[in-house]
């Protein structure tokens, strides 16, 4: 946090130099832009002064506790330390909030799509592991999960699976998971004990409201067919599966999990709206260039973002160079440390992007 605040102080000093430039003074638009950024950073640095003072007071309290011989004074120092630690956490939360202007999509529900990649059946099993990981994470946070569609294999894996996650800042929390996830482990079917490498892709999309994405019925080709794969009564005996093709974009969505053709159609439309909304957002963000560019995860599925090494109980996120020796906990849905680290890196890059945007004006 202190290093980040030092960067902000340097950035503010740089802005003050730019504002003193005669060329900038003559440019009213540029001066307004610089002024807004200067005020935003000033608010952060005001909190930074309080944060540094709090850290110093914590150090003083610790010194009294460690070196003092007056029990009453030590007890008071311990109380002060507890209060100051809470104050420190509150200041950190406020600073982070100011550092990261909210993405309007962050409060939306998320649609998660997972597809098996290279690795055959082992990749399908890994896709199932990722699905369970995200569902357990959602359950721990009290979020609602609804299955939208799947294409299961015979041994418990998935060629593809999709589900929605509804809860406070669901998309804003899960959006960093988009990309290629790689697994290294010995498959259950491997008699020689050789480690195999497989992969699955994850796409996290913000859920769109029907009024935001107006889909004309004339733009849709809807096919119904008999469901395939494992299923209960009626699943494989009626034409309940639905395939929707959005003709202008050639986007295809299928759903066959429900016995009802109508339910499958509604779920497929929900996924279609999310994909079209994400495509529109991506196009809009591309036009905004550096000012709004994605800092951590672009959603590009060709980008390997994380490796799960089972023999060494290790998870490495390649975007930020973070390695955690707790794969067993992470695969069970304990993603807090990973997501917190990605958010922190995202905030740092936002500051850099802001500097680049201002410098290019």
DANORUR-V413916 format. One record per backbone hydrogen bond with DSSP energy under -1.0 kcal/mol. NH is the residue of the N-H (numbers start at 1). CO is the residue of the C=O. E is the energy in kcal/mol with one decimal. If there is no record, write none. Layout:
<<NH & CO & E> <NH & CO & E>>
This chain:
<<5 & 1 & -2.3> <6 & 2 & -2.2> <7 & 3 & -1.9> <8 & 4 & -1.7> <9 & 5 & -2.2> <10 & 6 & -2.1> <11 & 7 & -2.2> <12 & 8 & -2.6> <13 & 9 & -2.1> <14 & 10 & -2.1> <15 & 11 & -2.1> <16 & 12 & -2.4> <17 & 13 & -1.7> <18 & 14 & -2.0> <19 & 15 & -2.6> <20 & 16 & -1.1> <21 & 18 & -1.1> <25 & 21 & -2.1> <26 & 22 & -1.4> <27 & 24 & -1.2> <31 & 27 & -2.3> <32 & 28 & -2.1> <33 & 29 & -2.1> <34 & 30 & -2.8> <35 & 31 & -2.5> <36 & 32 & -2.3> <37 & 33 & -2.0> <38 & 34 & -2.5> <39 & 35 & -2.3> <40 & 36 & -2.1> <41 & 37 & -2.4> <42 & 38 & -2.1> <43 & 39 & -1.8> <44 & 40 & -1.5> <45 & 41 & -2.7> <46 & 42 & -1.9> <47 & 43 & -1.5> <48 & 44 & -2.0> <49 & 45 & -1.9> <50 & 46 & -1.3> <51 & 47 & -2.3> <52 & 48 & -2.7> <53 & 49 & -2.0> <54 & 50 & -2.1> <55 & 51 & -2.2> <56 & 52 & -2.2> <57 & 53 & -2.2> <58 & 54 & -2.1> <59 & 55 & -2.3> <60 & 56 & -2.0> <61 & 57 & -2.2> <62 & 58 & -2.4> <63 & 59 & -2.3> <64 & 60 & -2.0> <65 & 61 & -2.2> <66 & 62 & -2.8> <67 & 63 & -2.4> <68 & 64 & -2.3> <74 & 70 & -2.7> <75 & 71 & -2.3> <76 & 72 & -2.0> <77 & 73 & -2.3> <78 & 74 & -2.2> <79 & 75 & -1.9> <80 & 76 & -2.5> <81 & 77 & -2.6> <82 & 78 & -2.1> <83 & 79 & -2.2> <84 & 80 & -2.9> <85 & 81 & -2.5> <86 & 82 & -1.7> <87 & 83 & -2.0> <88 & 84 & -2.6> <89 & 85 & -2.2> <90 & 86 & -2.1> <91 & 87 & -2.4> <92 & 88 & -2.5> <93 & 89 & -2.2> <94 & 90 & -2.1> <95 & 91 & -2.7> <96 & 92 & -2.6> <97 & 93 & -2.0> <98 & 94 & -2.0> <99 & 95 & -2.2> <100 & 96 & -1.6> <106 & 103 & -2.2> <108 & 105 & -1.9> <110 & 165 & -2.7> <111 & 205 & -3.0> <112 & 163 & -3.1> <113 & 203 & -2.8> <114 & 161 & -3.0> <115 & 201 & -2.4> <116 & 159 & -2.4> <117 & 199 & -2.8> <122 & 119 & -1.2> <124 & 120 & -1.5> <125 & 121 & -2.1> <126 & 122 & -2.0> <127 & 123 & -2.2> <128 & 124 & -1.6> <129 & 125 & -1.9> <130 & 126 & -2.6> <131 & 127 & -2.1> <132 & 128 & -2.3> <133 & 129 & -2.3> <134 & 130 & -2.4> <135 & 131 & -2.3> <136 & 132 & -2.7> <137 & 133 & -2.0> <138 & 134 & -2.5> <139 & 135 & -2.5> <140 & 136 & -2.2> <141 & 137 & -1.1> <142 & 139 & -1.2> <143 & 138 & -2.8> <144 & 166 & -3.0> <146 & 164 & -2.1> <148 & 162 & -2.6> <149 & 162 & -1.8> <151 & 160 & -2.8> <153 & 157 & -2.4> <158 & 124 & -1.9> <159 & 151 & -3.1> <161 & 114 & -2.3> <162 & 149 & -3.0> <163 & 112 & -2.0> <164 & 146 & -2.9> <165 & 110 & -3.1> <166 & 144 & -3.1> <170 & 167 & -1.7> <171 & 108 & -2.3> <172 & 106 & -2.1> <173 & 169 & -1.7> <174 & 170 & -2.2> <175 & 171 & -2.0> <177 & 174 & -2.2> <178 & 175 & -1.2> <179 & 202 & -2.7> <180 & 303 & -2.6> <181 & 200 & -3.2> <182 & 306 & -3.1> <183 & 198 & -2.7> <184 & 308 & -2.9> <185 & 196 & -2.0> <190 & 187 & -1.7> <196 & 185 & -3.2> <198 & 183 & -2.3> <199 & 118 & -2.3> <200 & 181 & -2.4> <201 & 115 & -2.6> <202 & 179 & -2.8> <203 & 113 & -2.6> <205 & 111 & -2.9> <207 & 109 & -3.0> <212 & 209 & -1.4> <213 & 209 & -1.4> <219 & 216 & -2.1> <220 & 217 & -1.4> <221 & 245 & -2.3> <223 & 243 & -3.0> <225 & 241 & -1.8> <235 & 232 & -1.2> <240 & 238 & -2.1> <241 & 225 & -1.7> <242 & 255 & -2.7> <243 & 223 & -3.0> <244 & 253 & -3.2> <245 & 221 & -2.7> <246 & 251 & -3.2> <247 & 219 & -2.8> <250 & 246 & -2.0> <251 & 246 & -1.2> <253 & 244 & -2.6> <255 & 242 & -2.3> <264 & 260 & -2.1> <265 & 261 & -2.2> <266 & 262 & -2.5> <267 & 263 & -2.3> <268 & 264 & -2.3> <269 & 265 & -2.3> <270 & 266 & -1.7> <271 & 267 & -1.9> <272 & 268 & -2.5> <273 & 269 & -2.8> <274 & 270 & -1.8> <275 & 271 & -2.3> <276 & 272 & -2.5> <277 & 273 & -2.6> <278 & 274 & -2.5> <279 & 275 & -2.2> <280 & 276 & -2.2> <281 & 277 & -2.6> <282 & 278 & -2.5> <283 & 279 & -2.1> <284 & 280 & -2.2> <285 & 281 & -3.0> <286 & 282 & -2.0> <287 & 283 & -1.4> <288 & 284 & -1.2> <291 & 288 & -1.2> <292 & 289 & -1.1> <303 & 300 & -1.7> <305 & 180 & -2.6> <306 & 180 & -1.3> <307 & 316 & -2.5> <308 & 182 & -3.0> <309 & 314 & -3.3> <310 & 184 & -2.3> <313 & 310 & -1.3> <314 & 309 & -2.5> <315 & 324 & -2.5> <316 & 307 & -2.4> <317 & 322 & -3.0> <318 & 305 & -1.9> <322 & 317 & -1.5> <324 & 315 & -2.8> <327 & 313 & -1.4> <330 & 326 & -2.4> <331 & 327 & -3.1> <333 & 330 & -2.2> <334 & 329 & -2.1> <335 & 333 & -1.5> <339 & 335 & -2.6> <340 & 336 & -2.6> <341 & 337 & -2.0> <342 & 338 & -2.1> <343 & 339 & -2.4> <344 & 340 & -2.2> <345 & 341 & -2.1> <346 & 342 & -2.3> <347 & 343 & -2.3> <348 & 344 & -1.9> <349 & 345 & -2.2> <350 & 346 & -1.8> <351 & 347 & -1.7> <352 & 348 & -1.7> <353 & 349 & -2.7> <354 & 350 & -2.5> <355 & 351 & -2.0> <356 & 352 & -2.2> <357 & 353 & -2.8> <358 & 354 & -2.3> <359 & 355 & -2.4> <360 & 356 & -1.6>>
